[in-house]
Amino acid sequence: MKPIRKGHNESTRVVEDLVSQSPAYDSTAKAKQEFESVLEGLTPDDIVIDCGANFGKYTVLMAATGATVHAFEPDPEAFAELSKAAAKLTNVTLWNAAVGLRDGEFPLYRSTKFVPNSPQYTASSVTLRRGPPCASGWI
């Protein structure tokens, strides 16, 4: 995948967050290799979209390349931690919102195994009913 180059309208594809926040996916060698490959190619001329940024682990790594990072995180608890992680990063824009195919407000449900301050279980927050609603109720 090629990241968006500022000022270039040809071949503008968004670099997707190749490594899911899921601990099972994160531990695979292939996922790590793919992410590291993309990371090595990022420059300050790139724009990266991090959908489901969670606590900011990958947001911070991508920002360290100098690329402009837009990090989206709908879970209010995870967003608070993401905000702390990216507080001093001037090339990161944070969005306390989900990314989807249409505009609207949707309930955000947490994992039935949710534990406060746990990136593992805020990463599994979804808009499909599986657990208790987030404190804020809606995203």
Helices and strands as residue ranges (DSSP letters): E 4-5, H 23-26, H 29-41, E 46-51, H 57-63, E 68-72, H 76-85, E 92-95, E 107-109, H 119-122, E 133-138
